[in-house]
């Protein structure tokens, strides 16, 4: 039984530096999603939203659900070592950083939202560095492309 547990567990452990960054982001996104679904006021306070009306409450339910789903997607990608997904996340997380920062700078979003932007940038940089590190550790095939 212990052997079976170890075999199942090792299947889900990331096998690369980039995989670890995707796993951490996925786990945190899923956790934040669960927290937001259970306690929308926690999310509301953490990003600095004031009193929200009915439309705001809808967003406060939809956003954590999206976070939970995204977290699961990231965890599945990490468990399967889906490297094209890892590469795809880097520019789009930087785009998210740019958009969220723009919303804060233009006073469309509260200042607390800058933390979300910073988290996206840090994740993009960490994954980019992980991909770079992984590529340097691998043998480059004759096509000149890293595997």
Order of alpha helices (4+ residues) and beta strands (2+ residues): alpha-alpha-alpha-alpha-alpha-alpha
